[in-house]
Amino acid sequence: MIPGSDAMSDIDAPSYLIVIERADDGGYGAWAPDLPGCVALGDSLEECEHEMREAIAFHLEGLREQGEPVPPPTAIAAVMLTTPAA
């Protein structure tokens, strides 16, 4: 972020939960429960997360430009559950 810009600071920026899933082809796909339609893909976890950060920024910018409300984050945690083998 550029000092003095009108962009939100990291402290003021909302934090959106993302879900990353492994794809059949070995890559990864991500989506944000609070931002319907906001998705990203990557060949690695790191690339997928990076692409999702950019997708969220682009999505929020588009909402603002169109005068649409920016949904507040509601999802606050994710848990990976391991179940016993059947």
N, C-alpha and C positions, 0 to 999 in steps of 0.2 A: 504494500500500500504506500502511496506517495503522501508524505506529510503535507497537511494543509488541503488535501483533496476532500471532496464532499462525500466520499465513500465511507461506509460504516467502519469503525475500528474493529479489530478482532474481539475486543471486549464487548462491543455492542452487537456484533454479528450473531444471528441466531445459529444454533447448532442443530443440524438435521441428522437424524439417524439414517444410515444407509444399510441395505442388505446386499451382501455380495454372495453370489452363487456360482459354483463351478458349472461350466457348460459342457455338453457332451463332447465338444471338440477339444477340450482341455483348457480353453480360455475361461474368462470370467465375465459375468454380467452383474450389474448393480442397479438398484432402484431405491427410491426414497418413499417410505409409506406416506409421508406428509405432503409429497409433491407428485401427484398423479401425472404420469406421462414423462417424468424426468428419469431417464435411464442412461446407462453407459456400458461400454464393453472394453475389455482389455485382454491382452495375451498373458499378463501376470497380475497378481493381486495388486502390486504397486501401481501398475499402469491403469488398472481398472479404478482404483481409488483416485488417482490423479484425474482421470477422465471424468469421474463422477463429480469431483470438486468443480471442474470446469462446467459440467452440465448444469449443476445447481446454480452457479453464478449466472450462466446464460439464461436459465429458466426464470430466475428471480428478476433479472434485468428485463426480460420480455414482459413479465407480468406488470412491472412498474411502468414500462413504456406504454402499455395498453390500458393503463389506469385500473388494472385488476388488483384486488387485494392480495397481499403476500400472506399465505397461510402461516400461522405460528406453528413452531414445532410442538408436537404433542407426544411423539414417541420418545422415550427417554432412556431406554436401555434395551440391550439385546443379550440373550443368553444362549450359549451353545449347549444343547442337552445331548448326552450320550445315553442311548438306551441299550439294555442288555440284548445280546444276540438271541434270536428266536430259537 
